[in-house]
Amino acid sequence: MADPVFLATAVEIVLRAGEIQLERRASGFRVQKKGAIDLVTEVDFECEHMCRAILAERFPDHDVLAEEFGSEATGRPPARWRWVFDPLDGTTNYAHGLPIFCASLGLEIDGRREVGAIYDPTRRELFTAERGAGAYVNGLPLVVSQTPRLLDALLVTGFPYDVHQKAQDLVGLFGAFLGRGRAVRRLGSAALDLCYVAAGRFDGFWEQYLKPWDVAAGALVVEEARGRITGMDGSPFEAAAGHLVASNGHVHDDMLAVIREFRATRARKGTED
């Protein structure tokens, strides 16, 4: 396992981010646009500055990748340790007053996910994971559901900020799952989607066009809760690839089959057109 100070630091940062999010929700904040429908708030920046300041003080030789400022130049070779932070996952929800958002922080060592912490301040739920030590919510062990069939599964997905350009493909795949599972939801926070798979609240999650900070911590939470996570094509999961399927394991192959069949049908139609 990683040094215990790493998890303690991750927990401290996401809890502090949650405090900032709640404080600023009450006091008010400015909202800006990064794209046509891609929002950013003062709170995103405030949480990220806080995170970077703490990590720079405690681990000056570590790298940081975060949503708003990316990877800042250090003038040295890449470090063995890289912290990956989403200061406010669910910014659109937050800006609209919808209480589904969180802070997410993961630590990679030598390119492998080792520590993760995600905090949902409105529900006061802290999700944590360490490689080889399990996953927890508020100190209680997490384990994925035992739902055996896709027909009985509650699924979740998300859409990217350029959904307007990709609507036909995204909604088409959503419809394919809607016809095979019990129900499909869309919450607006990939980090919480992953935690909810780990907690057995969802049986499966798929999404494409993701960023590393969306999934760095949540992917480890799923793995340590005895779930399964791969690329949407069934390949080994890589955060940088930008796509995933996460599940309880039992419905995983059926989820991959739905994606494969949908893409094959789309390709045939494209050829015919």
Residue pairs with C-beta under 8 A, 6 or more apart in sequence:
1 114
1 130
1 131
1 132
1 133
2 107
2 109
2 114
2 115
2 130
2 131
5 58
6 107
6 114
6 115
7 115
7 117
7 128
7 130
9 54
9 55
9 58
9 59
10 83
10 105
10 106
10 107
10 115
10 116
10 117
10 128
10 217
11 117
11 119
11 126
11 128
12 54
13 50
13 51
13 54
13 55
13 85
13 103
13 105
13 117
14 102
14 103
14 104
14 105
14 117
14 118
14 119
14 126
15 119
15 126
16 47
16 50
16 54
17 47
17 50
17 51
17 87
17 88
17 103
17 119
18 102
18 103
18 119
18 120
18 121
19 121
20 43
20 46
20 47
20 50
21 43
21 47
21 88
21 94
21 101
21 103
21 121
22 121
22 122
24 41
24 42
24 43
24 46
25 43
25 94
25 97
29 41
29 42
29 43
30 41
30 42
31 39
31 40
31 41
31 95
32 39
32 40
32 41
33 39
33 40
34 40
34 161
35 161
35 162
36 161
36 164
37 92
37 161
37 163
37 164
38 161
39 91
39 92
39 95
40 68
40 91
41 88
41 91
41 94
41 95
43 87
43 88
43 94
44 67
44 68
44 87
44 88
44 91
45 68
45 87
46 87
47 87
47 88
47 103
48 66
48 67
48 68
48 69
48 85
48 87
51 64
51 66
51 83
51 85
51 87
51 105
52 64
52 66
52 69
52 72
55 62
55 64
55 83
56 64
59 81
59 83
61 79
61 81
62 79
62 81
62 82
62 83
63 71
63 74
63 78
63 79
63 81
63 82
63 83
64 71
64 72
64 82
64 83
64 84
64 85
65 71
65 82
65 83
65 84
65 85
65 212
65 213
66 83
66 84
66 85
66 86
66 87
66 213
67 85
67 86
67 87
67 211
67 213
68 87
80 109
80 110
81 107
81 108
81 109
82 107
82 108
83 105
83 106
83 107
83 108
84 105
84 106
84 107
84 108
84 212
84 213
84 216
84 217
84 239
85 103
85 104
85 105
85 106
85 213
86 103
86 104
86 105
86 191
86 213
86 214
87 103
88 94
88 101
88 102
88 103
89 101
89 102
89 103
89 104
89 118
89 189
89 190
89 191
89 192
89 213
89 214
90 98
90 100
90 101
90 102
90 187
90 188
90 189
90 192
91 101
92 188
93 99
93 100
93 101
93 187
93 188
93 189
94 101
98 188
99 122
100 120
100 122
100 187
100 188
100 189
100 192
101 120
101 121
101 122
101 188
101 189
102 118
102 119
102 120
102 121
102 189
102 191
102 192
103 118
103 119
104 116
104 117
104 118
104 191
104 213
104 214
104 216
104 217
104 218
105 116
105 117
105 118
105 216
105 217
106 113
106 115
106 116
106 117
106 216
106 217
106 219
106 220
107 113
107 114
107 115
107 116
108 114
108 216
112 131
113 131
113 216
113 219
113 220
113 223
113 239
114 130
114 131
114 220
115 129
115 130
115 131
115 217
115 220
116 127
116 128
116 129
116 130
116 216
116 217
116 218
116 219
116 220
116 221
117 126
117 127
117 128
117 129
117 217
118 126
118 127
118 128
118 191
118 192
118 195
118 217
118 218
118 221
119 125
119 126
119 127
120 126
120 127
120 192
120 195
124 138
125 137
125 138
125 195
126 137
126 138
127 135
127 136
127 137
127 142
127 195
127 198
127 199
127 217
127 218
127 221
128 135
128 136
128 137
128 221
129 135
129 136
129 198
129 217
129 220
129 221
129 223
129 224
129 225
130 220
130 224
131 220
131 223
131 224
132 224
133 224
134 141
134 142
134 224
134 225
135 141
135 142
135 198
135 220
135 221
135 222
135 223
135 224
135 225
136 142
137 195
137 199
142 198
142 199
142 200
142 221
142 224
142 225
143 198
143 200
143 225
143 226
144 197
144 198
144 200
144 203
144 222
144 225
144 226
144 227
144 247
144 248
144 249
145 200
145 201
145 202
145 203
145 248
146 200
146 248
146 250
147 153
147 154
147 203
147 248
147 250
147 251
148 250
148 251
149 250
149 251
149 254
150 180
150 181
150 204
150 251
150 254
150 255
150 258
151 180
151 181
151 182
152 182
152 203
153 181
153 182
153 203
153 204
153 251
154 181
154 182
154 183
154 185
154 201
154 202
154 203
155 177
155 181
155 182
155 183
155 184
155 185
155 202
155 203
155 204
155 205
155 206
155 255
156 184
156 185
156 186
156 187
156 193
156 196
156 197
156 202
156 204
156 205
157 174
157 177
157 184
157 185
157 186
157 193
157 205
157 206
157 207
158 186
158 187
158 188
158 189
158 190
158 193
158 207
158 210
159 170
159 186
160 166
160 170
160 208
160 209
160 210
162 209
163 170
166 209
169 266
170 208
172 262
172 266
173 206
173 258
173 259
173 262
174 184
174 186
176 258
176 259
176 261
176 262
177 184
177 206
177 255
177 258
178 184
180 254
180 258
181 203
181 204
185 202
187 193
187 196
190 207
190 210
190 214
190 215
190 218
191 214
191 215
191 217
191 218
192 218
193 202
193 205
193 207
193 218
193 246
194 205
194 215
194 218
194 219
194 221
194 222
194 246
195 218
195 221
196 202
196 205
197 203
197 204
197 205
197 222
197 225
197 227
197 246
197 247
197 248
198 218
198 221
198 222
198 224
198 225
198 227
199 225
200 248
203 247
203 248
203 250
203 251
204 245
204 246
204 247
204 248
204 251
204 252
204 255
205 244
205 245
205 246
205 247
206 232
206 244
206 245
206 246
206 255
206 259
207 243
207 244
208 232
208 242
208 243
209 242
209 243
210 239
210 242
210 243
210 244
211 242
212 239
212 240
215 239
215 244
216 239
218 246
219 229
219 237
219 239
219 244
219 246
222 228
222 229
222 246
223 229
226 249
227 246
227 247
227 248
227 249
228 246
228 247
228 248
228 249
228 252
229 237
229 244
229 245
229 246
229 247
230 236
230 237
230 244
230 245
230 252
230 256
231 237
231 238
231 241
231 243
231 244
231 245
232 243
232 244
232 245
232 256
232 259
233 243
233 256
233 259
233 260
234 256
235 241
237 244
245 252
245 255
245 256
245 259
247 255
